[in-house]
Amino acid sequence: MLKNVRASEVDMSIKEMYQLCTKKKIGTGQVLVEMKRWFGELTFNVTIRMICGKRYFGTSCDCEDDEEALGCQKAVRDFFHLSGLFVVSDTFPFLGWLDAEGDQDFMDVMLSDYDDDNHQQSNLYVRPRTTKSSSNSKRTAPEVAGAWPIIGHLHLFAGKELPHITLGAMTEKYGPIFTIQLGMHRALVVSSWEVVKECFTTLDIAFASHPRVVAFEHMGYNYAMFNAAPYGPYWREMRKIATVELLSNRRLEMLKYVRASEVDMSIKELYELCTKKKNEAGLVLAEMKRWFGDLTFNVAVRMICGKRYFGTNCDCEEEEARRCQKAMRDFFHLSGVFVVSDSFPFLGWLDVGGYERAMKRTGKELDCILQGWLDEHRLKRLSGKSEGDQDFIDVMLSILEDAKLSDQYDADTINKSTSLTLIGGATDTTQVTLTWALSLLLNNRHVLRKAMDELDVHVGRDRHVDESDIKNLVYLQAIVKETLRLYPAAPLAGPRVAREDCTVAGYYVQKGTHLIVNLSKIQRDPRVWTDPSEFQPERFLTSHVEMDVRGQHFEFIPFGSGRRMCPGVSFALQVVHLALASLLHGFDVETLLGAPVDMTEGQGVTNLKATPLEVLLTPRLPSELYGY
């Protein structure tokens, strides 16, 4: 009965082919035809005419234009293509909620799947409780309610609220020690200085390792960076070298000229900006977050590889400098993103969001930069031009010539990874602290005036600030401490992992449990700090005068404590004190129209201010003190 459909479609298609030959033939009388498409349109026409009586392609077709026909054909092709794809849930039915490579990311899918409180799976929510370990009947810490199957409490961190704020709210409900489930990993969250003291003293060895995360696999030379390396001989040796050869008091004193010259040059460049771009009132608008970033980057990189990247007398083109700085910023950003395989190791092959691809790209970019520095230093050594002051890479080249520090990593990898660790630790955290310090001062003008009065008394206006002045600037030191209390560079101290079963505050903690210390909550504890959210530097001159930042006062540990404490405390304080004192000594600083500074915190491992810090500057010293 339908023979006529087949016959007429073949006849019409042959006729259309002949018409093509007569119209588009080449000199030899031949015509070029793409037959896969011709066969497709022929069979499509036959089938559709038999099904619905319409002809979609060729002459005498029944649709208005080619767009409708091609749209229909594309839909059918997509059907066949997608029918043959690998879908996670076909092989792993329990992952039916996960749309790998689809339009929704991991958290979007989970939130949409569970957004109804009456969902049939709501009966699987975990209620708050103090649990008993099934294996040994020991008491474990309270667990936060609302865990979902498979992902645990990850959905609670999917919004815009910062993790330390979310965890702080949980502390109000569950107390100073509780557990959460992050995918396949259990985490112990501590927000009490008494419990932290136990973790970082009595149990310091038990919590001396960092959990393995893919960021440091791809960007940290497969955990060769000593801040990410597991506790053991390699970590101990690399931390010792970094401390002795760069961060010891002796070495920092030798490198004092680097800090002083970089601060002086940066202040001079600000003055030049004021003279060239000032408005009618003699003011100039400057973005200080970037200025602090360039300054701290210059100090760190000069100490590591002897190069100046930003400003006058720099050793490279600005494009190279920004490329290097961008790679470091990408490093910090990507170190703080959620990667599926960190919480679900069995999904290591799944790169939801493309973050691992970005990490690999950033890792290659950083390696290219660091390898370039190594090659430059080797060439200088070969040419005999490496005499005089040696930077950290010079020192490392000498050390690694005579010693084998690891069976896992070669000498170049050790040199590059250690340099990257030190630059990362020295730049981002120092920039964060300086930015918050100035922001707090601008929102508390009475404190700013007292700081400038102190500078006028102890330094005057006829010379530069010198590092030797800092010991007399006790109010400035209190400002820095109060900044570190309110805005620690890492609000959640670097995560640790239990190397063995242990007991914390009377609760059993299983080996492999992650330890999260909420510094932000501890350092705003009303039991310790009066008006804990207020900016009051005076507290460090009165009630808390004995407190310092070196890890012994557990109510105030912005740099951490114990074996994994930041080794660069002295360096950070020296740069922050000198840079802040020099800026306040050299310029009057105010905001546009006297407006308050936006104190929104940014996402990431470190707590960088989310928005720019634009200020109006006016020089307050004689021009000759700026180098004119």
Secondary structure, DSSP 8 states (H G I E B T S, - for coil): --HHHHHHHHHHHHHHHHHHHHHH--TTS-----HHHHHHHHHHHHHHHHHHS---SSTT-SSSSHHHHHHHHHHHHHHHHHHTS--HHHH-GGGTT--TTSSS-HHHHHHHHT--TT-GGGGG----EEEE-TTT--EEEEE-S--BTTTBTGGGGSSSS-HHHHHHHHHHHH-SEEEEEETTEEEEEE--HHHHHHHHTTTTTTT-B----HHHHHTTTTTTSTTTS-SSHHHHHHHHHHIIIIISHHHHHHTHHHHHHHHHHHHHHHHHHHHHH--TTS-EEEEHHHHHHHHHHHHHHHHHHS---SSTT-SS-HHHHHHHHHHHHHHHHHHTS--HHHH-GGGTT--GGGHHHHHHHHHHHHHHHHHHHHHHHHHHHHHT---SS--HHHHHHHHHHH----SSS-HHHHHHHHHHHHHHHHHHHHHHHHHHHHHHHHT-HHHHHHHHHHHHHHT-SSS---GGGGGG-HHHHHHHHHHHHHS-SSSB---EE-SS-EEETTEEE-TT-EEEEBHHHHTT-TTTSSSTTS--GGGGGTTTTT--SSSS-TT--TT--STTS-TTHHHHHHHHHHHHHHHHHHEEEE-GGG------B-SSSS--BSS--EEEEEE-S-GGGGT-
